[in-house]
């Protein structure tokens, strides 16, 4: 390894470089000594769950100090006019197993020139010993210049002398003093903006699947930032000093220090497990770290979920306390202004909401009143730090809803019916009030699910669902949800939908069906706080059935009148349908930013529209297939007429199309496909694609060509090669052995979706050539999928129409659908319909298949064919790719 050179070195030096052999021996000695220390610290970490993490960090820092000083002594003369400081985390005395060793050599220019070679030898020795050294050589004046970069200044603020005199220490302090560079006001503003941008990089939440312990919101960097600000503004990085001057509460300090130690313990263990400098709690390490920390799986919660819940709760508290201290720093810099009175209880101080009564809150009613006033003044900057602290100290006064007085229950209902109710619920959750009021919510706070489908903790997902509902309520049209803005105004009592959203996942992690358990929680809550039986029943039903619409839309053929009739029978009336549609949209979109797409939007909108029509007709009058086909035919004819098609042209085009298509397709699809066939000779291939909604890259693809073996597998493989993921496929047989296949697709990588022309040309070229040469693309499995293995499940059901339904549940991976269709093709089977659903790492796909019967007609698979296909699929899914 080449040792880095100092940023101000020389070509000559007065100190002789140690002989190569001596240097090598000393480097080996340093390496061995530190390895022994590291092994001992790791053993202490593993053997004692209660070991003081600060002592471990200090012990490692002390061991490194010893070796760095020894290396300095072997390379530099005792009387050299040079000073050595530890800076950054090393200067702070927090050396984790894989932390960098940041050093500053303070020396004037002539000393730098005189000892440049010796300094290079010193740094090289440390690198040879395996220490990840970062260093700078600067004079006092150069320190001032370099400190113009606030990151450099921040590192020097925590300088700790290793080899230095009192004069050296004073010189460095003077060089970086506020009157030289970055006065307190500018430093605070820059650091606060730096914190904001850093949080934004992590989507302003610590509740990610693979959070960053150091840089993420609520991580160790947040604690360090508070110390840096204290150093610049107050003159001390010791937060205990802030307690003495009234800037910080003793309870706040105790909480912050407790959570810092918890985060530090996680980071120490992560470095041990990773064996390298790693700050992200990646899936690669989560299970290993949970085991190393002593967590054990239980009936309801995996060990890794227990560990992660601890992290999320620590991060939330760091964020909460950090907000208060930042505000106090701001007050100290800018000073107080005259308050603006809101009412007898509250006022604005520098646009922060504050309680006027020094003894506030006197009871829980006062607490709920705070959130009501806050909702009515939604533009305020936030909660004043003194009021926030008083609230934190009085959380024990907030009873659970079952023990609350009627007046307090009515106050909560009024919050839901008042302005900005979702903002009120979010603030109550963030500040710990909602968990006191609804104890079941406290249990899911910070609770993760170890999968790739739920990218947020349960409480953060719940709040995301509520925010989506607030968007629907705003009246602003969101192009991602095509009809939500039309449905919301029809709600009789919107607060009931908010309660359903609040409770829909509240029973996660208890074992059993969370929908059933959550419905019981919702029933008890609603009846206790005084809702009517009818309103309580609606909320209970929504929680129990919150997955019904999603499952129906994604796993069943909603173009089948029988499917619509069964779903309408479960929904039963328009009110339940309206609420369930909005809750389903909000739930799916709140599960993962990548989960909602144009296909799901249209699928749910189509199911909603078809069900509304069925309810209007009456459940005793289900829509017959022939009647639906006639309606679709007439509507498509009208659309084609606007495009200049005459009745005779339309009749000829419709005769070329499969009759079942008029029952299974929407009028706009029929019109589009018919128009695509204009001028196409019998037997000629035609491929068309069109954009779906406003989502970039989402397409509907129509394929019309001569039927032959392997056709479906070739189309799937080509779409996969184009970077398109199939969400739904419908395969229909038309007259003259022509197929009418349609595919709903979304880009695998939304940043570079293929264009419509490219899709049409590539597919057409493939279909006009030999299909045997089209094979699935081989891709490397993404890192994150390796940690989530789902045992493949293959099931078969024989349908009334003589087809066999194949149900497949397995671990998702790139090219999965292409491989599955190849396995189906290898068994000589035909695909007639496909429903593709992916939930994080879990793929749940459904296919309708037939095989050629002895009489030449298509029919259901017999047991021998089912077993052969099962074996082929398992070999495909479990084989080494």
Number of C-alpha atoms within 10 A of each C-alpha: 7 7 15 13 19 20 10 15 22 20 9 13 18 15 18 14 18 16 9 9 9 12 21 15 13 21 22 16 14 25 19 14 15 20 13 12 16 19 13 14 18 16 11 16 21 15 13 11 13 9 13 13 22 16 12 23 20 17 18 22 21 14 15 20 17 13 20 24 13 14 22 21 13 21 22 21 15 10 6 13 17 22 18 23 24 25 24 25 19 26 23 18 21 20 23 25 23 19 18 16 22 20 26 25 20 25 23 16 17 12 18 25 17 19 26 23 23 25 25 19 24 24 25 22 25 22 19 20 23 17 21 15 16 16 19 15 24 22 21 19 17 16 23 21 17 17 22 14 12 16 13 16 22 22 21 24 22 21 25 20 18 18 16 16 13 8 10 20 18 10 17 20 17 16 20 24 18 16 10 13 19 19 14 21 17 12 20 23 13 14 18 17 12 14 17 13 13 17 19 13 12 16 13 15 19 28 30 19 21 18 21 21 23 19 19 26 27 31 26 22 17 22 19 17 19 20 18 23 24 22 18 20 20 20 12 15 20 13 19 15 15 18 15 11 10 9 17 19 17 15 13 21 16 12 16 22 15 15 24 25 17 18 24 21 21 23 25 22 23 28 19 22 16 17 11 12 15 19 20 19 21 17 19 16 21 22 20 16 23 22 15 18 20 13 16 15 13 9 8 12 18 19 22 24 23 19 22 26 21 18 23 24 18 24 27 23 21 25 20 20 21 19 17 21 20 18 17 18 20 17 15 14 14 11 10 11 11 8 16 15 14 15 10 9 16 19 19 22 20 18 16 19 27 26 24 17 12 10 8 16 22 12 13 21 18 17 20 22 18 22 21 22 19 23 21 15 16 15 10 15 13 18 23 22 20 17 21 20 18 16 22 17 13 17 20 12 16 23 18 16 18 14 11 16 13 14 11 20 20 13 16 21 17 15 22 19 15 15 17 19 23 25 18 24 23 19 18 18 20 18 17 19 27 21 21 19 23 18 15 18 22 18 18 22 23 26 26 29 22 21 17 17 17 19 22 23 24 25 25 25 24 26 20 22 26 27 21 22 24 17 18 22 19 14 13 10 15 13 14 18 24 16 20 25 19 13 15 20 15 13 15 11 11 16 20 22 23 24 20 26 29 22 28 30 24 28 23 23 20 14 11 11 13 18 23 17 20 23 27 18 19 27 21 14 19 21 14 17 20 14 16 12 11 9 17 21 16 20 26 28 21 28 30 23 19 23 17 16 21 21 11 18 23 22 19 15 19 23 20 16 20 15 17 26 22 15 20 25 16 13 22 16 17 17 13 17 23 20 24 25 23 22 26 21 23 25 25 21 22 25 23 18 10 13 15 19 20 23 22 21 21 18 17 24 19 16 23 23 14 19 26 19 16 23 22 12 12 16 15 10 11 17 20 12 17 13 12 18 21 13 16 23 23 13 17 22 23 16 17 21 15 9 11 9 16 12 13 9 15 20 12 12 18 20 12 15 23 16 17 14 22 25 22 21 19 19 22 15 18 23 23 17 23 21 17 18 20 13 9 12 9 14 14 13 19 21 23 21 22 17 18 20 18 13 16 17 24 25 26 21 23 22 24 26 21 20 16 12 14 21 22 23 26 25 22 27 23 22 21 22 17 18 20 24 22 24 18 22 23 21 19 20 19 21 13 12 13 22 22 22 21 23 22 24 24 25 20 16 12 15 9 11 17 19 14 17 12 12 20 18 13 15 22 19 12 16 21 12 10 12 17 11 9 19 16 23 15 12 11 10 13 10 10 14 18 13 17 16 12 13 12 15 14 19 12 19 14 16 12 8 8 14 21 23 22 20 18 19 18 21 22 22 17 19 20 21 21 23 21 21 24 24 22 21 19 14 14 15 21 25 25 19 18 24 21 19 19 17 16 19 19 21 20 18 22 23 23 23 24 21 20 14 12 8 7 8 9 16 19 23 23 13 10 9 15 19 14 12 22 20 14 17 22 17 12 16 20 12 8 6 9
